[in-house]
Amino acid sequence: MLEQKIIIFVSFGYMGLLFAIAFESIVKLAAIISVGLFITFGLYSGFRDLFDRADLVPQIRQLFVMEVNVQHSPGGIMPCSRP
């Protein structure tokens, strides 16, 4: 019975530490979201403008394009792997 009381007492001792870590995580999340919103809407005019400007750079445009090799077969069109 004494051991159970000690375990409960020790776990309550860490409540402040757990609260501090949770609060810090919420602050970091809010900071990351606010920086993302500032970049998206402060430096650019929203997502469309951001993606339009990214589309002008050929190296970035490659990241948004998926190449699919299509082969015609008697049963219809089937995607196939690259040869």
N, C-alpha and C positions, 0 to 999 in steps of 0.2 A: 504494500500500500504506500509506503514511503517513496519507493522508486517512481510510482506513477505521479505523485505530487511534484517531484523534482523535474520530471520530463515536462509536465504542464507548465511549471514555473519557468523553465528555460525557454520553452517555445514562446511564451508571452514576452520574454525579454527581447526577442528579435522583431517584435511588431513594428517598432520605430524604424529599424533598418529596412524591413520589407516595405514600409510606407515610403521611405526615402527613395528606394530603388524604383518603386512604381511611379512616384511623382517625377523622378528624373526621366524615366522612359516616356511619360506623357509629354513632358517639356521638349524632349528631343523630337518626338513625333510631330508636335506642333511646329517646331522650328523647321523641320524638313518639309512639311506641307507648305508652310508660309514661303520658304525659299522657292519651291516649285511653282507656287501661284505667282510669285513676283516675277520669276523668269518667264512664265507662260503669258501673263497678262500685263506685266510691267515693261519688259523688254520687247515683247512681241505683242501682236494683237489677238492672241488666243491660239488655240490649237491649230486652226486652219492655216494661219500665217506661219506658224512654226514648221508645220509639215510642208507647206509650199516652199519655204526657203530651204528646207532640207532636201527637197526634190531637185533643187538646182545643182546640188553637188553630186557628181556621178558616183563617188564612193559610198555616199549615204543612200543614194537611190537604189543601189544594189541590195541593201539590207531590207528594203520594202517589197522587192520583187521575188516571186517564187516561180522558178522555171519548172514546167511540167511537160514531159515528153508524152505525147498522145499518139496512140497507134490505132489505126482503123482495123477492125476485125469484122467477120461476117455477122456477129451478134450485136454490133454497135461499136461505140468508141470506148476504148479501155485505156486507162493510164498504165504506163509501164515504166520500169526502171531504165536508167540511162545505160546505153550499150558500152 
